[in-house]
C-alpha cells in the first residue's frame, strides 16, 4: 500500500481537535521522512493545522470559525508518559477550568515531579512548577 494512502486513512480516523505526532501513525521508521513531508504538505493545504514542530491537529470547523484543540491536548505529552500520569495542569488555567475564575491565561502551568524548562507551543507558553508527591515527602517526628 502507498504511504500517502495510509497517512490519509489514519488522519481520517483521528477525531477533530486531537493533537498527534509522527509516532501516532504506527508506520515503519524508515518512512518517517516521507511522513513528515506529507504532513507538512497536508498542513499547507489546510486539512491539518500545526501546533508546534512535529505536532499537528485536525481542525474542527464551526459556523464561527475553526476551533483549536483544548489546552490539555496541546501539553498532553508533559502530563502523560507511556500511559502513566506524570504531571497535571495547575495555576490560572486549572482555576478557569473549574469555574473559579474568568481569567483566561496565555500560559499553562504544569506541575511535575522535576523541573522542566518553559516551552512555547504556538501561542501558549508552558512553564512548569515542581510539586512534591506523597512518595517524596519525608516524615519527621517532633
C-alpha positions in Angstrom: 0.0 0.0 0.0 1.2 3.5 -0.8 2.4 5.5 2.2 0.3 8.5 1.2 -2.9 6.4 1.3 -2.0 5.1 4.7 -1.4 8.6 6.0 -4.8 9.9 4.7 -6.6 7.0 6.1 -5.1 7.4 9.5 -5.7 11.2 9.5 -9.4 10.5 8.7 -9.6 8.2 11.8 -8.3 10.9 14.2 -11.0 12.9 16.0 -11.1 16.6 15.4 -9.1 18.6 17.9 -6.8 15.8 18.9 -3.0 16.6 18.7 -0.9 13.9 17.1 2.7 13.3 16.1 4.6 11.0 13.7 4.7 8.3 16.3 0.8 8.0 16.3 0.8 6.7 12.7 2.5 3.3 13.5 4.4 3.3 10.2 7.9 1.8 9.7 10.5 4.2 11.0 12.2 4.2 7.6 9.1 6.1 6.3 9.4 8.9 8.9 10.9 11.4 6.4 8.2 10.8 3.9 5.6 11.0 6.6 7.0 14.3 7.9 7.0 15.8 4.4 3.4 14.5 3.7 2.1 16.0 7.0 3.8 19.3 6.0 2.1 19.3 2.6 -1.3 18.4 4.1 -0.8 21.2 6.7 0.0 23.7 3.9 -3.3 22.7 2.2 -5.3 23.5 5.3 -6.5 20.0 6.1 -4.3 19.9 9.2 -3.0 22.7 11.4 0.4 22.7 13.0 0.7 23.3 16.8 4.5 23.2 17.0 7.3 21.3 15.4 6.1 17.8 14.7 2.7 18.3 16.3 -0.4 18.6 14.3 -4.2 18.6 14.8 -7.2 18.1 12.6 -9.2 21.4 12.9 -12.9 21.4 13.9 -14.8 23.9 11.8 -18.0 25.6 13.1 -20.1 28.5 12.0 -17.9 30.8 14.0 -14.7 29.5 12.6 -12.0 27.0 13.4 -11.8 25.7 17.0 -8.3 25.0 18.4 -7.7 21.9 20.4 -8.1 22.0 24.2 -5.1 23.3 26.1 -4.7 19.9 27.9 -4.4 18.3 24.4 -1.6 20.7 23.5 0.5 19.9 26.5 -0.6 16.2 27.0 3.0 14.9 26.3 4.0 16.7 29.5 1.1 15.3 31.5 1.4 11.7 30.5 4.2 9.3 29.6 3.6 5.7 28.4 0.0 5.8 29.7 1.1 6.9 33.2 0.3 10.4 34.6 3.4 12.3 35.3 2.0 15.8 35.6 -1.1 18.0 36.0 -2.3 21.4 34.9 -2.2 24.0 37.7 -2.4 27.7 38.1 -4.9 30.1 36.5 -5.8 27.5 33.8 -6.9 25.0 36.4 -9.0 27.5 38.2 -10.6 28.7 35.0 -11.4 25.0 34.1 -13.1 24.6 37.5 -15.1 27.8 37.0 -13.4 29.6 40.0 -12.2 32.5 37.8 -13.0 34.0 34.5 -9.4 34.9 33.7 -8.0 33.4 30.5 -4.3 32.8 30.8 -1.9 32.6 27.9 0.2 30.2 29.8 -0.5 26.7 31.1 1.4 25.9 34.3 2.0 22.1 34.6 3.1 20.6 37.9 5.6 17.8 37.7 8.0 15.9 40.0 11.0 17.6 38.4 12.0 21.0 36.9 11.4 21.5 33.2 12.4 24.4 31.1 9.5 26.6 30.0 8.3 25.8 26.5 6.4 27.7 23.8 3.7 25.8 21.8 2.2 28.0 19.2 0.6 30.9 21.2 0.8 29.1 24.5 3.6 29.3 27.0 4.0 26.3 29.3 6.2 26.9 32.4 6.4 24.1 34.9 6.5 24.0 38.7 8.0 21.3 40.8 5.5 19.6 43.1 6.1 17.2 45.9 4.3 13.9 45.5 3.3 11.9 48.6 6.1 9.5 47.9 8.7 12.3 48.0 7.6 13.7 51.4 9.7 12.9 54.4 8.0 12.3 57.8 9.5 14.0 60.8 8.5 13.4 64.3 8.7 16.2 66.8 
